Amino acid sequence: MGQAGQGNKFAGTQNINCSQSATQTPPGSGGGSFATQVVTVQQTLPAHSTQIIEAPCPPGTTLTGGGFGRETNDIEIENSDSFSPNTWRVIATNYGDLERNVTAQAVCATHTA
């Protein structure tokens, strides 16, 4: 997780958290239910650096969306979108003089009958 591609370097802290919730369709609708969870990956960006932060969905789940969080306006989000079928990717640049935190979030769903 975190860096992707040959030659990229990561210098900082990375934390991963997950949370879950479920929504069920009404009985008789034939839709089954979906369990959703949000995977959050936090990475510390050194001053004056650009980093890639990736939040992957766990195996057996499907990416349904995602987003990002940033600590300050010194962080510019260059891109925030689905990178692969099950990974949300954020590219962020820290233009400030201090290290700052950025998070990537993937919303992942599992369909159950």
Phi, psi and omega in degrees: 000168179088255185283146176228141176099153182288137175088352178285146180237146178237126176230103181163200183244140178227130178236143179237130178227150176230148171222154183229151170209165182224147175230131181246140177282158181299148178304141178084356181278346178075004184272346184070208179221163178236129171260130180244153173215152178249122176262123181243126177243121178253136179226141177267124179263125174297160177303142175054050180220159174242135182225157173252129178240127181239135176245107183268142173285146177295157176304141179087000178243166181237134176292126178244352180168185180181188181181199184210165171222147178223150185282330186203165177287355172294341180268124174253128177273112181283325182200145177210103181196178178288128184266322177219177183305333184229023180225132173264134185237134177237132173248121186230145177239130176262108179270357183276177181266358180238153174291147184221158180263142174227143175238146169248138181232132175246132174262120188240141182231149174236128179268132176235147183286000000 
